[in-house]
Every structure is written in structure tokens, then in C-alpha cells.
């Protein structure tokens, strides 16, 4: 019908997609003309809002229970539509005071929630905007935070937004629902231009929403990570004229954030722990960029009063073996170690130390790892079957759970291999340790049926670890490059190689 432009390969997608869409609709309308009684909506005229806000003159007599307590259906586990308000028990910084990154170990009390989880599952947390940002938003838009309203859909069959109580206060809408800290998309500028009464601001908004203005939009918003709130402050006349009915069309809802669960219920009953890096970085904007959820969680102090966080649990992408005899190799640098702490706690509590015993050598004695054990006969008869490759910058700054790992090593439940990247002239990462211990890794995977797990930042580490694996398959397994790639693919297909990464 219409061929896609090859320009998509060399320029921004919008520059190719927009002309293609124009040509597409011309052909469609040529084949199926619009009835004469219908007219095209002119550019610059907004579509009707999805909802209308029916305002209350006074505070309603009945306040939704969702605003104050966790009214859980005892027959249903907590979910996005019905989260559990979990009391925060501890919020502890676990990196050194001079370390560049603030990493927190946070514990929640889930008593009475009905929440159950296993190693590899994730917890979803519904964050809130800061009171400062919410107040600024209300001021710029001229909203009364104490105003109450109900939502009425304009079209039949349209359901109310999930997670938004009825009736609702403007303050709840702004703090709990509207993602004013997100970076706006092109459609935001297009709709805001339609709503703007200010000629100069409208012209600029139209430019930023046009096909030819995408480079300018990238420079203004995408690269510096400018937020919706900051954009509205830059266009005050337009912001002050936004009809309240359009707020939910203009601004997306706050999405929950997923965290790997870093504890086992077998070790910490009625508790759920996460290991969280507080996101903060600098762009060319004066104010540092901060992650909404991590900054919000880091700001909460259970020592100064009751703190409750909306959360629920869902299955994760990592599934650990049920057999106690299956060794597991876990590679988790940085906060990527979180799901493996849960797995190790769970396996140890269940007696799944997975000792790699060779019947030819015998002997139940448990020992700690020593590279000299790698000999032609294979792995030491009592080498613990939980293998953790952990990497960080400095032993004394970001070595998470050091004492816990050392205690498990003493008990013969864990083999720990560390890589401290900044403690020597040449940086050492987990992939280097894998290569150094290539005979052990190959023995475990090829002869012992071990499962291999990888978790952490998706930027470089997964590719580097994968390359190290295929290299050691060739060096210690005698495989060709294609056969090594096929071997890794077979591990993936049989769920013996599993990866969980995040950006």
C-alpha cells in the first residue's frame, strides 16, 4: 500500500514515519472516502477530554477508604488495583559515606498481607511525587489542592482509571497519580499547544510537536531529561490555562517500579527486603535528575513515625532449581546480587547447599574455595554448590552483605568469588573471574548440570559475561566458536542460563 522510507535507518523515526503516515492516509481515504456529513477536525483543535471532573463545593461526607488504610480483600492477594500498605521497618544506607552512590537496604513488614514469594520474585512499589513538587504543580496550574471531585467518562463503556479513588482530592491526584516527574513525549506538546491561549508559547509548543522540530524537542527535553513539571514552569501561560478535564489526557499516571526481592521468607518471616540504588545524575540542567521512586523511598524515615508503602508481588524472570543436588552459579555485580541473596537464603534454609561431591573421591568435609582444587580429577568432592560471583568497586565501600557471605562460607554453604574493580591498577570485573576459573565453570556446567544466573545493569556487563562464557567454552571445553554459541543457546533454551537485567 505504501512503502516505508529507508530514511528511518539514518534519521529520527518521526521524520520518516510522519510522511509515510500522510501518504498512507491519503491512499486509505482514496479507497474509503469519509462520508460527506463528517468533517475533519482542524489541526490545533483538541479532541474532547476522556473524562470530566465534577467538582464538590465542600469536602464529601464519605472519604474513600483507599486513601487512609489498606482495605484488602482477604480472598485476593495484593495487586496493582489493591496494593498492600506495608509498614517500612528499616531504611539503611549500606554504602560507605564517601561512596559516590547511595544504596539502601529497605525492609518491609508484610504481616497479614497474604503475600507469599520465592527466590526470583519481584516486588512492585507504587511511588509518590514529593510534596514540594506537588505544591509547585498546583501553583503553576492554579489548582486548589483541597478541592474534591469525581470523574465522569464522556463515552459509555469507559472505566475509571485504576488506582484513583472516587471521590478524589486534587492533592491525591497530583501526589499519587499524575507522573509530573516524567519526561514528556511529543504528544504532550501537541495537546498542550491545542489548549494554550498564549500565541508565542503556542507557536513554540507547535514547533516542538512538529516533524521538523524533533531535534529541538530532543535537545530541550530528551537529552537533559527535563520533566513535565519543569516544562509547565517554562510555559506558565499555557499551564495556567489547562482545563482540569484534560489533566488525565495530558499527563500519564505514575507507574509502579519493580525491585528484585533480596530476602527469603524462610530466613526472614513476614519480612520483605530490597536493595535499592538511589538514582541521581547530572545533565546540563542546574538541578540534578533524580529517580522518582528511589528518591521517594530514600526520603522515608520509619524512625520518625509510621511509614507505609503500597506494594505487591509478582513472579520474576528467574527460576531456581528445586533439586538440592543441582549446583547454581550466580553472577551478580552491584545491586544485581539482590535476587541471589534471596536464592542463597532459601536454598540454605531448605538444605540445598548442593555439595559437588565426586563419588570417586568421597568425603563429606566442607571447605572454602581454593583454585588449587581444580585438577584433572575434577571439582573438590565437598565444594559447596552455591557459587556467587560478586563484583563492586571497593571492599570497604560497596561490598553488600560481606559478613553474611563470610558466615555462609564458614558453614560450607557458599563459594564466594569477588572482583573489586578499583583496588588495583587494572580494573577487574566478574567476567575476568569467570575466565580465571574457567575449568571450574566448565566442570560445573558440562559435568554437574549446574544452572547459571546473571543479574545486574544491562549496559555492558551481560555482553561481557556472555563473551567470557563462550570463550571459556572454547578454551576448556574444546568447542569451536559456533559450537560454543550453540552450547550457550542450548543452556538458555533449557533454562540453565537465565538473565535478569535492567537499564
C-alpha positions as CSV (number, residue, x, y, z in Angstrom):
1,X,0.0,0.0,0.0
2,X,2.8,2.4,0.9
3,X,6.5,1.6,1.2
4,X,8.3,2.5,4.4
5,X,11.0,5.1,3.9
6,X,14.6,3.9,4.2
7,X,15.2,7.3,5.9
8,X,14.3,5.6,9.2
9,X,17.7,4.0,9.1
10,X,19.5,7.3,9.0
11,X,17.4,9.8,10.8
12,X,14.9,10.2,13.7
13,X,11.9,7.8,13.3
14,X,9.3,10.6,13.2
15,X,11.0,12.2,10.2
16,X,10.3,9.1,8.2
17,X,7.1,7.9,9.9
18,X,5.2,11.1,9.6
19,X,5.4,11.5,5.8
20,X,4.7,7.7,5.5
21,X,1.5,8.1,7.6
22,X,0.4,11.1,5.5
23,X,0.8,9.0,2.3
24,X,-0.9,6.0,4.0
25,X,-4.0,8.0,5.0
26,X,-4.2,9.6,1.6
27,X,-4.4,6.2,0.0
28,X,-6.9,4.9,2.6
29,X,-9.2,7.9,2.2
30,X,-9.0,7.5,-1.6
31,X,-10.2,3.9,-1.2
32,X,-12.7,4.6,1.6
33,X,-13.8,8.2,1.5
34,X,-15.1,9.9,4.6
35,X,-18.9,10.4,4.4
36,X,-19.9,13.9,3.3
37,X,-21.7,14.7,6.5
38,X,-18.4,14.3,8.5
39,X,-15.8,16.9,8.6
40,X,-12.1,16.7,9.5
41,X,-11.1,18.2,12.9
42,X,-8.8,21.1,12.1
43,X,-5.2,21.0,13.4
44,X,-5.0,22.9,16.7
45,X,-8.4,21.8,17.9
46,X,-8.2,19.3,20.7
47,X,-10.3,16.2,20.9
48,X,-12.8,16.1,23.8
49,X,-11.2,15.0,27.1
50,X,-11.7,11.4,28.1
51,X,-13.2,12.5,31.5
52,X,-14.9,15.4,33.0
53,X,-14.2,16.5,36.6
54,X,-17.3,17.1,38.6
55,X,-16.2,19.4,41.5
56,X,-17.6,19.3,45.0
57,X,-18.4,22.5,46.7
58,X,-17.4,21.1,50.1
59,X,-15.5,18.1,51.4
60,X,-17.6,15.0,50.7
61,X,-19.1,13.2,53.6
62,X,-17.6,9.9,52.7
63,X,-13.8,9.7,52.2
64,X,-12.6,6.7,50.1
65,X,-11.0,4.1,52.4
66,X,-8.2,3.6,49.9
67,X,-6.8,7.0,50.9
68,X,-6.2,6.0,54.5
69,X,-5.9,2.3,55.1
70,X,-5.2,-0.9,53.2
71,X,-8.7,-2.4,52.7
72,X,-7.6,-5.8,51.4
73,X,-10.0,-8.4,50.2
74,X,-8.8,-11.4,52.3
75,X,-9.6,-13.7,49.4
76,X,-7.3,-11.9,46.9
77,X,-3.6,-11.3,47.1
78,X,-2.4,-7.7,46.9
79,X,-2.2,-6.4,43.3
80,X,-1.9,-3.1,41.4
81,X,-5.5,-2.3,41.9
82,X,-5.4,-3.4,45.6
83,X,-1.8,-2.9,46.9
84,X,-0.8,-3.7,50.5
85,X,0.3,-0.7,52.6
86,X,3.4,-2.3,54.1
87,X,5.0,-0.6,57.1
88,X,8.6,0.2,56.4
89,X,10.7,-1.3,59.2
90,X,14.2,-0.1,58.3
91,X,15.8,2.1,55.7
92,X,19.6,1.7,56.0
93,X,22.3,3.1,53.8
94,X,24.7,0.2,53.0
95,X,27.4,2.1,51.1
96,X,30.2,4.0,52.8
97,X,29.7,7.7,53.5
98,X,32.3,8.6,50.9
99,X,31.0,6.4,48.2
100,X,29.5,8.1,45.2
101,X,26.3,6.1,45.2
102,X,23.6,5.9,47.9
103,X,22.4,2.3,48.1
104,X,19.7,1.3,50.6
105,X,18.7,-1.9,52.3
106,X,15.0,-1.4,53.0
107,X,12.8,-3.9,54.9
108,X,9.0,-4.0,55.0
109,X,6.6,-5.8,57.3
110,X,4.1,-7.8,55.3
111,X,2.4,-9.4,58.3
112,X,-1.3,-10.1,57.5
113,X,-0.9,-9.2,53.8
114,X,-1.3,-12.7,52.4
115,X,1.9,-12.0,50.3
116,X,4.0,-15.1,49.5
117,X,7.1,-15.2,47.4
118,X,10.0,-17.4,46.4
119,X,13.5,-16.5,45.3
120,X,13.5,-14.8,42.0
121,X,10.2,-13.0,42.5
122,X,9.9,-9.2,42.3
123,X,8.1,-6.6,44.4
124,X,6.3,-3.7,42.7
125,X,6.2,-0.4,44.6
126,X,3.8,2.5,43.8
127,X,5.8,5.7,44.4
128,X,4.5,9.2,45.1
129,X,5.5,12.7,44.0
130,X,7.2,14.8,46.6
131,X,5.1,17.4,48.5
132,X,7.3,20.2,47.1
133,X,6.8,19.2,43.5
134,X,3.0,18.7,44.1
135,X,2.7,22.1,45.6
136,X,4.6,23.7,42.7
137,X,2.4,21.9,40.2
138,X,-0.8,23.1,41.9
139,X,0.6,26.6,42.0
140,X,1.6,26.7,38.3
141,X,-1.8,25.3,37.2
142,X,-3.8,27.3,39.6
143,X,-5.3,24.2,41.3
144,X,-6.7,24.1,44.8
145,X,-5.1,21.0,46.4
146,X,-8.1,20.7,48.8
147,X,-10.7,20.6,46.0
148,X,-12.6,17.3,45.7
149,X,-14.0,15.8,42.5
150,X,-15.4,12.8,40.8
151,X,-14.6,11.6,37.3
152,X,-17.3,11.1,34.7
153,X,-16.3,9.4,31.4
154,X,-17.6,11.2,28.3
155,X,-18.2,8.0,26.4
156,X,-20.2,5.0,27.6
157,X,-18.1,1.9,28.4
158,X,-15.0,3.9,29.5
159,X,-14.0,2.8,33.0
160,X,-12.4,4.9,35.7
161,X,-8.6,5.0,35.9
162,X,-7.3,2.1,38.1
163,X,-6.0,3.2,41.4
164,X,-7.8,6.5,41.5
165,X,-10.5,6.6,44.2
166,X,-13.9,8.2,43.8
167,X,-14.4,10.8,45.0
168,X,-10.8,12.1,45.0
169,X,-9.0,15.2,46.1
170,X,-6.7,17.2,43.8
171,X,-3.9,16.7,46.2
172,X,-4.3,12.9,46.0
173,X,-4.4,13.1,42.2
174,X,-1.2,15.1,42.0
175,X,0.8,13.3,44.6
176,X,-0.3,9.7,43.9
177,X,-1.4,9.6,40.3
178,X,0.0,12.2,37.8
179,X,3.6,11.5,36.8
180,X,4.7,15.1,36.8
181,X,8.4,13.9,37.2
182,X,8.4,12.0,33.9
183,X,9.9,13.3,30.7
184,X,7.1,14.4,28.4
185,X,6.5,12.9,25.0
186,X,5.8,14.6,21.7
187,X,2.0,14.1,22.2
188,X,2.2,16.2,25.4
189,X,3.4,19.2,23.5
190,X,0.8,18.7,20.8
191,X,-2.1,18.6,23.2
192,X,-0.7,21.5,25.3
193,X,-0.4,23.6,22.2
194,X,-4.1,23.0,21.4
195,X,-5.0,24.1,24.9
196,X,-2.7,27.2,25.0
197,X,-4.2,30.7,24.7
198,X,-0.8,32.3,24.5
199,X,0.4,32.9,20.9
200,X,4.1,32.8,21.5
201,X,4.0,29.8,23.8
202,X,1.6,28.0,21.4
203,X,4.0,28.6,18.4
204,X,6.9,27.1,20.4
205,X,4.8,24.1,21.5
206,X,3.7,23.5,17.9
207,X,7.3,23.6,16.8
208,X,8.3,21.0,19.4
209,X,5.4,18.8,18.4
210,X,6.1,19.0,14.7
211,X,8.0,16.6,12.5
212,X,10.7,19.2,11.8
213,X,11.0,20.1,15.5
214,X,12.0,16.7,16.8
215,X,15.7,17.6,17.1
216,X,14.8,20.7,19.1
217,X,12.5,18.6,21.3
218,X,15.3,16.1,21.9
219,X,17.7,19.0,22.9
220,X,15.1,20.6,25.1
221,X,13.6,17.5,26.8
222,X,15.0,14.1,26.0
223,X,18.7,14.7,26.4
224,X,18.6,16.8,29.6
225,X,15.7,14.7,30.9
226,X,13.5,17.8,31.6
227,X,10.3,16.8,33.4
228,X,6.7,17.6,32.8
229,X,6.7,19.9,35.8
230,X,9.7,21.8,34.5
231,X,8.2,22.2,31.1
232,X,5.0,23.6,32.6
233,X,7.0,26.1,34.5
234,X,8.7,27.1,31.2
235,X,5.2,27.7,29.7
236,X,3.3,29.4,32.5
237,X,0.6,31.0,30.4
238,X,-0.2,27.7,28.8
239,X,0.0,25.8,32.1
240,X,-2.3,28.1,33.9
241,X,-5.0,27.7,31.2
242,X,-5.1,23.9,31.2
243,X,-8.7,22.8,31.8
244,X,-8.8,20.3,34.7
245,X,-10.7,17.9,32.5
246,X,-7.6,17.4,30.4
247,X,-5.2,16.5,33.2
248,X,-5.5,12.8,32.7
249,X,-5.1,13.1,28.9
250,X,-2.1,15.3,29.2
251,X,-0.1,13.6,32.0
252,X,0.5,9.9,32.3
253,X,-0.1,8.0,35.5
254,X,2.7,7.1,37.8
255,X,3.9,3.6,37.0
256,X,5.0,1.1,39.7
257,X,8.7,0.3,39.9
258,X,9.9,-3.3,40.2
259,X,12.6,-4.5,42.5
260,X,14.2,-7.9,43.0
261,X,13.3,-9.3,46.4
262,X,16.5,-9.6,48.4
263,X,15.4,-11.9,51.2
264,X,13.7,-15.2,51.8
265,X,10.6,-15.8,53.9
266,X,12.3,-18.9,55.3
267,X,15.0,-16.7,56.8
268,X,13.0,-13.5,57.4
269,X,9.4,-14.5,58.2
270,X,6.8,-11.8,57.5
271,X,9.5,-9.5,56.1
272,X,10.4,-8.4,52.6
273,X,13.7,-6.7,51.8
274,X,15.0,-4.9,48.7
275,X,18.5,-3.5,47.8
276,X,17.9,-0.2,46.1
277,X,20.4,2.3,44.4
278,X,19.1,5.9,44.7
279,X,19.1,7.3,41.2
280,X,20.7,10.7,40.9
281,X,22.7,12.1,38.0
282,X,23.6,15.4,36.4
283,X,22.7,16.7,33.0
284,X,23.2,20.2,31.6
285,X,20.3,21.4,33.8
286,X,21.1,23.0,37.1
287,X,19.1,20.7,39.2
288,X,20.3,17.0,39.4
289,X,18.0,14.4,37.9
290,X,16.5,12.1,40.5
291,X,14.6,8.8,40.2
292,X,11.1,9.3,41.4
293,X,10.7,6.0,43.3
294,X,14.2,5.7,44.7
295,X,14.3,9.3,45.9
296,X,10.9,8.9,47.5
297,X,11.8,5.7,49.3
298,X,15.2,7.1,50.4
299,X,13.4,10.1,51.9
300,X,11.2,8.0,54.2
301,X,12.3,7.6,57.8
302,X,10.5,4.9,59.8
303,X,12.4,6.1,62.9
304,X,10.4,9.3,62.9
305,X,6.9,7.8,62.7
306,X,4.8,5.3,60.8
307,X,5.7,4.9,57.2
308,X,3.5,2.8,54.8
309,X,4.4,1.9,51.2
310,X,1.9,0.5,48.6
311,X,3.3,-2.7,47.2
312,X,2.5,-6.1,45.8
313,X,4.5,-9.1,44.4
314,X,4.6,-10.9,41.1
315,X,6.7,-13.8,39.7
316,X,10.1,-12.7,38.4
317,X,12.1,-14.0,35.4
318,X,14.5,-16.1,37.5
319,X,13.5,-19.7,38.5
320,X,15.9,-21.6,40.7
321,X,16.2,-25.4,40.6
322,X,14.2,-27.5,43.1
323,X,16.7,-30.3,43.3
324,X,19.2,-29.8,46.2
325,X,21.8,-31.6,44.1
326,X,21.9,-29.0,41.3
327,X,24.7,-26.5,41.7
328,X,23.9,-22.9,40.9
329,X,26.4,-20.3,39.5
330,X,25.2,-16.8,40.2
331,X,26.8,-13.7,38.8
332,X,25.5,-10.5,40.4
333,X,27.7,-7.4,40.5
334,X,26.5,-4.4,42.4
335,X,22.8,-4.4,43.3
336,X,22.4,-7.3,40.8
337,X,23.3,-9.5,43.8
338,X,19.9,-8.9,45.4
339,X,17.9,-11.9,43.9
340,X,20.8,-14.2,44.6
341,X,20.8,-13.3,48.3
342,X,17.2,-14.5,48.4
343,X,18.1,-17.6,46.5
344,X,21.0,-18.5,48.7
345,X,19.0,-17.9,51.9
346,X,16.2,-20.1,50.5
347,X,18.5,-22.9,49.4
348,X,20.4,-22.9,52.6
349,X,17.2,-23.0,54.7
350,X,16.0,-25.9,52.6
351,X,19.3,-27.7,52.9
352,X,20.1,-27.1,49.3
353,X,23.8,-26.4,49.7
354,X,24.3,-28.5,46.5
355,X,27.6,-30.0,47.6
356,X,29.6,-31.0,44.5
357,X,30.6,-34.5,45.6
358,X,32.7,-36.8,43.4
359,X,32.0,-40.4,44.4
360,X,35.4,-41.4,43.2
361,X,37.0,-39.2,45.9
362,X,34.4,-39.4,48.7
363,X,34.4,-37.5,52.0
364,X,31.8,-35.1,53.5
365,X,34.1,-32.5,54.8
366,X,33.1,-28.9,53.8
367,X,35.8,-26.5,52.7
368,X,36.2,-23.0,51.3
369,X,37.2,-22.3,47.8
370,X,40.8,-22.7,46.7
371,X,41.8,-22.6,43.0
372,X,44.3,-25.4,43.6
373,X,41.4,-27.8,43.9
374,X,41.0,-27.7,40.1
375,X,42.8,-30.8,39.0
376,X,42.3,-33.3,36.2
377,X,40.1,-35.3,38.6
378,X,37.6,-32.5,38.6
379,X,36.0,-30.5,41.4
380,X,36.8,-31.0,45.0
381,X,34.5,-33.6,46.5
382,X,32.9,-31.2,49.0
383,X,32.9,-27.9,47.2
384,X,29.7,-26.1,48.1
385,X,27.2,-26.0,45.3
386,X,26.1,-22.3,45.7
387,X,28.6,-20.3,43.7
388,X,28.4,-16.5,43.8
389,X,30.4,-14.2,41.7
390,X,30.1,-10.7,43.2
391,X,31.7,-7.5,41.9
392,X,31.9,-4.0,43.3
393,X,34.3,-1.1,43.3
394,X,35.8,-1.2,46.9
395,X,35.7,-3.9,49.6
396,X,35.1,-1.3,52.3
397,X,32.6,0.9,50.4
398,X,30.0,-1.3,48.5
399,X,30.6,-4.9,49.4
400,X,27.0,-5.7,50.2
401,X,26.4,-8.4,52.9
402,X,30.1,-9.2,53.3
403,X,29.7,-10.6,56.8
404,X,26.7,-12.7,55.8
405,X,28.6,-14.3,52.8
406,X,31.6,-15.0,55.0
407,X,29.5,-16.8,57.6
408,X,27.9,-18.9,54.9
409,X,31.3,-19.8,53.6
410,X,32.4,-20.9,57.0
411,X,29.3,-23.1,57.2
412,X,30.2,-24.7,53.9
413,X,27.0,-23.4,52.2
414,X,28.6,-20.9,49.7
415,X,31.5,-20.5,47.4
416,X,32.2,-16.7,47.1
417,X,34.3,-15.2,44.3
418,X,34.8,-11.5,44.4
419,X,36.0,-8.8,42.0
420,X,36.9,-5.4,43.4
421,X,37.4,-3.3,40.3
422,X,39.1,-0.2,41.8
423,X,41.5,-1.9,44.3
424,X,44.3,-2.4,41.8
425,X,45.8,-0.5,38.8
426,X,44.0,-2.7,36.3
427,X,40.2,-3.0,36.7
428,X,38.9,-6.4,37.5
429,X,35.3,-7.4,36.8
430,X,33.2,-10.5,37.3
431,X,33.9,-11.6,33.7
432,X,37.6,-11.8,34.5
433,X,37.0,-14.0,37.5
434,X,34.8,-16.3,35.3
435,X,37.7,-16.6,32.8
436,X,40.2,-17.2,35.6
437,X,38.0,-20.0,37.0
438,X,37.1,-21.4,33.5
439,X,37.9,-25.0,34.4
440,X,35.6,-24.8,37.4
441,X,32.8,-23.2,35.4
442,X,33.0,-25.6,32.6
443,X,33.1,-28.6,35.0
444,X,30.0,-27.4,36.8
445,X,28.0,-26.7,33.6
446,X,29.1,-29.6,31.5
447,X,29.5,-32.4,34.0
448,X,27.5,-31.3,37.0
449,X,24.4,-29.9,35.3
450,X,24.7,-26.6,37.0
451,X,22.4,-23.7,36.3
452,X,23.9,-20.3,35.5
453,X,22.2,-17.0,36.6
454,X,23.1,-13.4,35.7
455,X,21.6,-10.2,37.1
456,X,22.6,-6.6,37.0
457,X,22.9,-3.5,34.9
458,X,22.1,-4.1,31.2
459,X,24.6,-1.7,29.8
460,X,27.9,-3.6,29.3
461,X,28.1,-6.4,31.8
462,X,25.7,-9.0,30.3
463,X,27.5,-8.9,26.9
464,X,30.9,-9.1,28.7
465,X,29.9,-12.1,30.8
466,X,28.4,-13.9,27.7
467,X,31.6,-13.3,25.8
468,X,33.6,-14.7,28.8
469,X,31.4,-17.8,28.9
470,X,31.7,-18.6,25.2
471,X,35.4,-18.0,25.4
472,X,35.9,-20.5,28.3
473,X,33.6,-23.0,26.5
474,X,36.2,-22.9,23.6
475,X,39.2,-22.9,25.9
476,X,38.2,-25.5,28.4
477,X,35.5,-27.5,26.5
478,X,37.4,-27.7,23.2
479,X,34.4,-26.2,21.3
480,X,34.6,-24.2,18.1
481,X,33.2,-20.6,18.2
482,X,29.9,-21.7,16.5
483,X,29.6,-24.7,18.8
484,X,30.3,-22.5,21.9
485,X,27.5,-20.2,20.8
486,X,25.2,-23.2,20.2
487,X,26.1,-24.6,23.7
488,X,25.1,-21.3,25.3
489,X,21.9,-21.2,23.3
490,X,21.1,-24.8,24.5
491,X,21.6,-23.7,28.1
492,X,19.2,-20.8,27.5
493,X,16.5,-23.0,25.9
494,X,16.7,-25.5,28.8
495,X,16.5,-22.7,31.4
496,X,20.0,-23.4,32.6
497,X,21.2,-19.9,31.6
498,X,18.9,-17.2,32.9
499,X,19.3,-13.4,32.8
500,X,17.6,-10.6,34.6
501,X,18.9,-7.1,33.7
502,X,17.7,-3.6,33.9
503,X,18.6,-0.2,32.4
